[in-house]
Amino acid sequence: MNENEKEKEKEKEKEKEQEKVKKEEQEEIECLKYEEIEGDLFTSEDSLAHCVSADLGMGKGIAKIFKTKYGGIQDYKKQSIKIGGSGFIKRNGKFIIILVTKNRYFHKPSYESLEKSLCAMKKICIEKKIKSLSMPKIGCGLDRLEWNRVSELIKKTFGDLNIAITIYFFNN
């Protein structure tokens, strides 16, 4: 190998190393920070999210607490959110996001409708530059979805986004 070839070889190695570092930095920038903690969701400073029905019944469970604390039913109705969609209001400097996962309050959601709603919520997070989001174990209270499957959908949907998601739960 002559001097010129050695120089080119060193340059290629240097470029490969720079690409590797760049890729690692990119992964650090665009990655989900996910945690589950025991506690009261409503103590969080983050934007909040929860599941509702398209009829916006919100008469039971955590949805009722959201309705009492933040209101906004008329604002949500104006957004005409369908199953698989997501909408938001802003209260006290943070976003309150709803995921519409079923048509009527007495129906049960599907994993498909939840996944579509999560994708719609992701778009809101990107548009509104939301960097931290807290939620209950969505779809798993009165709606009876399995938490293991739901948490995987959340991680899959938000895995490439620079956002911190905190799941709040109570141990009974």
Secondary structure as the mmCIF struct_conf table of DSSP 4:
data_model
#
loop_
_struct_conf.conf_type_id
_struct_conf.id
_struct_conf.beg_label_comp_id
_struct_conf.beg_label_asym_id
_struct_conf.beg_label_seq_id
_struct_conf.end_label_comp_id
_struct_conf.end_label_asym_id
_struct_conf.end_label_seq_id
HELX_RH_AL_P HELX_RH_AL_P1 GLU A 3 ILE A 29
BEND BEND1 GLU A 30 GLU A 30
STRN STRN1 LYS A 33 GLU A 38
BEND BEND2 GLY A 39 GLY A 39
HELX_RH_3T_P HELX_RH_3T_P1 LEU A 41 THR A 43
BEND BEND3 ASP A 46 ASP A 46
STRN STRN2 SER A 47 SER A 53
TURN_TY1_P TURN_TY1_P1 ALA A 54 ASP A 55
BEND BEND4 LYS A 60 LYS A 60
HELX_RH_AL_P HELX_RH_AL_P2 GLY A 61 TYR A 70
HELX_RH_AL_P HELX_RH_AL_P3 ILE A 73 LYS A 78
TURN_TY1_P TURN_TY1_P2 GLN A 79 SER A 80
HELX_LH_PP_P HELX_LH_PP_P1 ILE A 81 LYS A 82
TURN_TY1_P TURN_TY1_P3 ILE A 83 GLY A 84
STRN STRN3 GLY A 85 ARG A 91
TURN_TY1_P TURN_TY1_P4 ASN A 92 GLY A 93
STRN STRN4 LYS A 94 LYS A 102
BEND BEND5 ASN A 103 ARG A 104
TURN_TY1_P TURN_TY1_P5 TYR A 105 PHE A 106
BEND BEND6 HIS A 107 HIS A 107
HELX_RH_AL_P HELX_RH_AL_P4 TYR A 111 GLU A 127
TURN_TY1_P TURN_TY1_P6 LYS A 128 LYS A 129
STRN STRN5 SER A 132 MET A 135
BEND BEND7 LYS A 137 LYS A 137
TURN_TY1_P TURN_TY1_P7 ILE A 138 GLY A 139
BEND BEND8 CYS A 140 GLY A 141
TURN_TY1_P TURN_TY1_P8 LEU A 142 ASP A 143
HELX_RH_AL_P HELX_RH_AL_P5 TRP A 147 PHE A 158
TURN_TY1_P TURN_TY1_P9 GLY A 159 ASP A 160
BEND BEND9 LEU A 161 LEU A 161
STRN STRN6 ALA A 164 PHE A 169
#
